[in-house]
């Protein structure tokens, strides 16, 4: 988990990790291997980015989950598996047209929580091993945010999840939380450790 106020460097840090920016000093390593220009594309292919605002085209739910895959090449079993994992399958399958239902322009027929779950399902369909959630729940109300976080929490433990948030409570289930400030790491540890750090800082 990455927390910090606006401008603290959270998104820039994730852009570095995703290989979208080149570090001006130091290096990014994954499993002890430096991410060089030769390895960058392979590394990026393992990453799925779930932003705050999920882009949805006015095509079917299945096509939005398998986004970018030609309709005739979509693996419907994988689509349904991804939807179940993202906890959106019940909603989709309760609709008259199911996975063939159109979402409307920019997903107008879906709630914020449903759009985020489509984004999670899309990442799962891609079979990524690293998920990056960039303020993915910040535009949701508290109850919907909790529901989406439950969906994220239920994902396979073999996945690496990098989660950016403003609030410490949003990332409390993360194994490690990094607090950013002015482009630097201010504190690092578990939720309980960062909570203590925050309280002692206020004192």
C-alpha positions in Angstrom: 0.0 0.0 0.0 1.1 3.6 -0.8 -0.4 6.5 1.2 0.3 10.2 1.3 -1.3 13.5 0.5 -1.7 14.9 -3.0 1.7 15.6 -4.6 3.6 13.3 -2.2 5.0 11.1 -5.0 2.7 8.1 -4.8 1.7 8.0 -8.5 5.2 8.9 -9.7 6.6 6.0 -7.6 4.1 3.6 -9.3 4.9 5.0 -12.7 8.6 4.2 -12.0 7.7 0.7 -10.9 5.5 0.1 -14.0 8.4 1.2 -16.2 6.5 4.3 -17.5 9.3 6.6 -16.1 13.1 6.0 -16.1 14.7 6.5 -12.7 17.3 9.3 -12.8 19.4 7.5 -10.2 19.3 4.1 -8.6 17.5 1.2 -10.3 14.2 -0.8 -10.3 14.7 -4.5 -9.5 12.1 -7.3 -9.7 13.1 -10.6 -8.1 16.7 -9.4 -8.1 16.7 -8.6 -11.8 17.2 -5.0 -12.9 14.5 -3.7 -15.2 16.5 -2.7 -18.3 15.1 -1.4 -21.6 15.4 -4.9 -22.9 13.3 -6.4 -20.0 10.8 -3.5 -19.7 8.2 -4.8 -22.2 8.2 -8.3 -20.6 7.8 -6.7 -17.2 4.9 -4.5 -18.3 3.1 -7.4 -19.8 2.8 -8.9 -16.3 1.1 -5.7 -15.0 -2.5 -4.7 -15.0 -3.4 -1.1 -14.1 -6.7 -0.3 -12.5 -7.2 3.5 -12.4 -9.6 5.6 -10.5 -11.8 6.1 -13.6 -12.3 2.9 -15.6 -12.7 3.4 -19.3 -15.7 1.4 -20.6 -16.7 1.4 -24.3 -20.3 1.1 -25.4 -19.8 -2.6 -26.2 -20.9 -5.8 -24.3 -19.8 -6.6 -20.8 -17.8 -9.5 -22.1 -16.0 -7.3 -24.6 -15.2 -4.8 -21.8 -13.8 -7.5 -19.6 -11.7 -8.9 -22.5 -10.9 -5.4 -23.6 -8.8 -5.1 -26.8 -9.4 -8.8 -27.8 -11.4 -9.2 -31.1 -14.9 -10.4 -30.4 -14.4 -13.8 -32.2 -11.2 -14.4 -30.1 -12.8 -13.8 -26.7 -12.4 -16.8 -24.3 -15.9 -16.8 -22.6 -14.8 -19.3 -19.9 -12.0 -16.9 -18.9 -14.4 -13.9 -19.0 -16.8 -15.7 -16.6 -14.0 -16.8 -14.4 -12.6 -13.3 -14.2 -16.1 -11.9 -13.4 -16.5 -14.5 -10.6 -13.1 -13.6 -9.1 -14.0 -9.8 -9.3 -17.4 -10.5 -7.7 -19.4 -9.0 -10.6 -20.7 -12.3 -12.0 -23.9 -12.4 -10.1 -24.8 -8.9 -11.3 -24.0 -9.7 -15.0 -25.7 -13.1 -15.0 -28.9 -11.7 -13.5 -29.3 -9.4 -16.5 -31.5 -10.6 -19.4 -28.6 -10.4 -21.9 -25.9 -11.5 -19.4 -22.4 -11.0 -20.7 -23.9 -9.8 -24.1 -25.5 -6.8 -22.4 -24.3 -3.4 -23.5 -22.9 -1.1 -20.8 -24.0 2.2 -22.4 -21.7 5.1 -23.3 -18.9 5.3 -20.7 -20.6 2.6 -18.7 -23.6 4.9 -17.9 -25.7 1.9 -16.9 -23.3 0.8 -14.2 -22.6 2.1 -10.7 -19.2 3.2 -9.6 -18.6 0.0 -7.7 -19.6 -2.1 -10.7 -17.3 -0.2 -13.0 -14.4 -0.8 -10.6 -15.2 -4.5 -10.5 -15.2 -4.6 -14.4 -11.8 -3.0 -14.2 -10.6 -5.8 -11.8 -12.2 -8.5 -14.0 -10.4 -6.9 -17.0 -7.1 -7.2 -15.2 -7.8 -10.8 -14.3 -8.7 -11.7 -17.9 -5.3 -10.3 -18.9 -3.8 -12.9 -16.5 -1.5 -10.3 -15.0 0.5 -11.2 -11.9 0.9 -7.6 -10.7 -2.1 -5.3 -10.1 -1.7 -1.6 -9.7 -4.7 0.2 -8.2 -4.2 3.9 -8.5 -6.8 5.6 -6.2 -9.2 3.0 -7.6 -11.7 3.5 -4.8 -11.3 7.2 -3.9 -14.4 8.3 -5.9 -16.7 5.7 -4.2 -18.8 6.2 -1.1 -17.6 4.4 2.0 -19.9 1.3 1.7 -19.1 0.8 -2.0 -15.4 1.3 -1.3 -15.5 -1.4 1.4 -17.3 -3.7 -0.9 -14.7 -3.2 -3.7 -11.9 -3.6 -1.2 -13.4 -6.9 -0.1 -13.3 -8.0 -3.8 -9.6 -7.0 -3.9 -8.9 -8.8 -0.6 -10.5 -12.0 -2.0 -8.1 -12.2 -5.0 -5.5 -15.0 -5.3 -2.7 -14.6 -2.7 -0.2 -15.3 -5.5 -0.9 -11.9 -7.0 1.2 -8.8 -6.1 -1.1 -5.9 -5.5 0.1 -2.3 -5.3 -2.5 0.0 -4.0 -2.4 3.8 -3.9 -4.8 5.6 -1.5 -5.2 8.8 0.4 -6.5 7.2 3.6 -4.5 4.8 5.7 -7.7 2.8 6.5 -8.1 2.0 2.8 -4.8 0.0 2.8 -5.0 -1.4 6.3 -5.1 -5.0 5.0 -1.9 -4.6 2.9 1.2 -6.6 4.1 3.4 -3.5 3.9 2.4 0.1 3.8 4.7 2.9 2.5 3.9 6.5 3.6 5.1 9.1 1.1 5.8 12.7 1.6 7.5 15.3 -0.7 8.7 12.5 -3.0 10.3 10.5 -0.2 9.5 7.5 2.0 8.4 8.9 5.3 7.5 5.7 7.0 7.1 2.0 6.2 5.5 -0.9 8.0 2.2 -2.6 8.9 -1.0 -0.7 9.4 -0.6 -0.8 13.2 3.0 0.4 12.9 2.0 3.3 10.7 -0.9 4.2 12.9 1.5 4.5 15.8 3.9 6.5 13.7 1.1 8.9 12.7 -0.1 9.3 16.3 3.4 10.0 17.7 4.0 12.4 14.8 0.9 14.4 15.8 2.1 14.5 19.5 
